[in-house]
Amino acid sequence: MSQFTIICQQKDLIANSGICAIVEGQQVALFYLPKETPQVYAIGNWDPIGKANVLSRGMVGDINERLVVASPLYKQHFDLQTGECLEDGEFNVPVYSVELTADRVLLTL
């Protein structure tokens, strides 16, 4: 059974943007989208194309009804629910189980 870890408080999140958290030595990009369900998404922060930990700094949006973040390096889009790169299916990023409960962000690696 997976254990959730409290990684931050809701007040630490930035609406419609990303932040980076280090969880068990791994960089995780958290995105708080208050008008979506669920409101919080978590993916790996490593951009496999740009080869840098930058995805938390990308712009969020949607393409064909898929919530995505655009890498700030080469602008590829990564699906926040599946981790898939929309432009090149050869690349993807890990997706983590995350919950916003009682103003706490809980994550499972």
C-alpha positions as CSV (number, residue, x, y, z in Angstrom):
1,M,0.0,0.0,0.0
2,S,1.3,3.5,-0.9
3,Q,2.0,6.1,1.7
4,F,1.2,9.7,1.1
5,T,3.8,12.3,2.3
6,I,2.8,15.8,3.2
7,I,5.0,18.0,0.9
8,C,3.6,21.5,1.4
9,Q,0.5,23.5,2.3
10,Q,-2.0,24.9,-0.1
11,K,-0.8,28.4,0.7
12,D,2.6,27.4,-0.8
13,L,1.1,26.8,-4.2
14,I,0.7,29.4,-6.9
15,A,-2.6,29.4,-8.8
16,N,-2.3,28.5,-12.4
17,S,1.4,27.9,-12.1
18,G,4.0,25.4,-11.0
19,I,6.4,25.1,-8.1
20,C,9.2,22.5,-7.5
21,A,9.4,20.3,-4.4
22,I,12.1,17.8,-3.5
23,V,10.5,14.5,-2.3
24,E,12.8,11.7,-1.3
25,G,15.6,13.2,-3.4
26,Q,13.5,13.6,-6.5
27,Q,12.4,16.9,-8.0
28,V,8.6,17.0,-8.5
29,A,6.8,19.7,-10.4
30,L,3.5,20.7,-8.7
31,F,0.8,22.6,-10.6
32,Y,-2.2,24.2,-8.8
33,L,-5.1,24.7,-11.2
34,P,-8.0,25.8,-8.9
35,K,-10.7,25.7,-11.6
36,E,-9.9,22.1,-12.6
37,T,-10.8,18.8,-11.0
38,P,-8.6,17.7,-9.5
39,Q,-6.9,21.0,-8.6
40,V,-3.3,19.7,-8.1
41,Y,-1.1,17.8,-10.5
42,A,2.4,16.4,-10.0
43,I,4.9,15.3,-12.6
44,G,8.6,14.8,-12.7
45,N,10.5,18.2,-13.0
46,W,13.1,16.7,-15.4
47,D,12.6,17.7,-19.0
48,P,13.8,14.7,-21.0
49,I,14.3,16.7,-24.2
50,G,15.9,19.8,-22.7
51,K,17.8,17.7,-20.2
52,A,17.2,20.0,-17.2
53,N,14.9,20.2,-14.2
54,V,12.7,23.0,-15.4
55,L,9.1,21.8,-16.0
56,S,7.8,23.5,-12.8
57,R,8.7,26.8,-14.6
58,G,6.6,26.0,-17.7
59,M,3.4,27.6,-18.8
60,V,0.2,25.6,-18.1
61,G,-2.7,25.4,-20.5
62,D,-4.8,22.9,-22.5
63,I,-4.4,21.5,-25.9
64,N,-7.4,19.6,-27.4
65,E,-8.9,19.4,-23.8
66,R,-5.7,17.9,-22.4
67,L,-4.1,19.8,-19.5
68,V,-0.4,20.4,-20.3
69,V,2.7,22.2,-19.3
70,A,5.0,23.7,-22.0
71,S,8.7,23.2,-21.2
72,P,10.4,26.6,-20.9
73,L,13.3,25.3,-23.0
74,Y,12.1,23.9,-26.3
75,K,8.3,24.3,-25.7
76,Q,7.3,20.7,-25.9
77,H,4.0,20.0,-24.1
78,F,3.7,17.4,-21.4
79,D,0.2,16.1,-20.4
80,L,-0.3,16.7,-16.7
81,Q,-2.4,13.5,-16.3
82,T,-0.3,11.0,-18.3
83,G,3.1,12.6,-18.6
84,E,3.1,12.1,-22.4
85,C,4.9,14.5,-24.6
86,L,2.3,15.7,-27.2
87,E,4.9,16.5,-29.9
88,D,7.0,13.3,-29.5
89,G,5.4,10.2,-28.0
90,E,8.9,8.7,-27.5
91,F,9.3,11.0,-24.4
92,N,7.3,11.2,-21.2
93,V,7.7,12.2,-17.6
94,P,6.6,10.4,-14.5
95,V,3.2,11.3,-13.0
96,Y,2.6,11.1,-9.3
97,S,-0.5,10.6,-7.2
98,V,-1.2,13.9,-5.4
99,E,-4.1,15.1,-3.3
100,L,-5.2,18.4,-1.8
101,T,-6.7,17.6,1.6
102,A,-7.4,20.0,4.5
103,D,-5.1,22.6,3.0
104,R,-2.2,20.0,2.7
105,V,-0.7,18.7,-0.4
106,L,-0.1,14.9,-0.1
107,L,2.0,13.0,-2.6
108,T,2.9,9.4,-3.3
109,L,6.1,8.6,-5.2
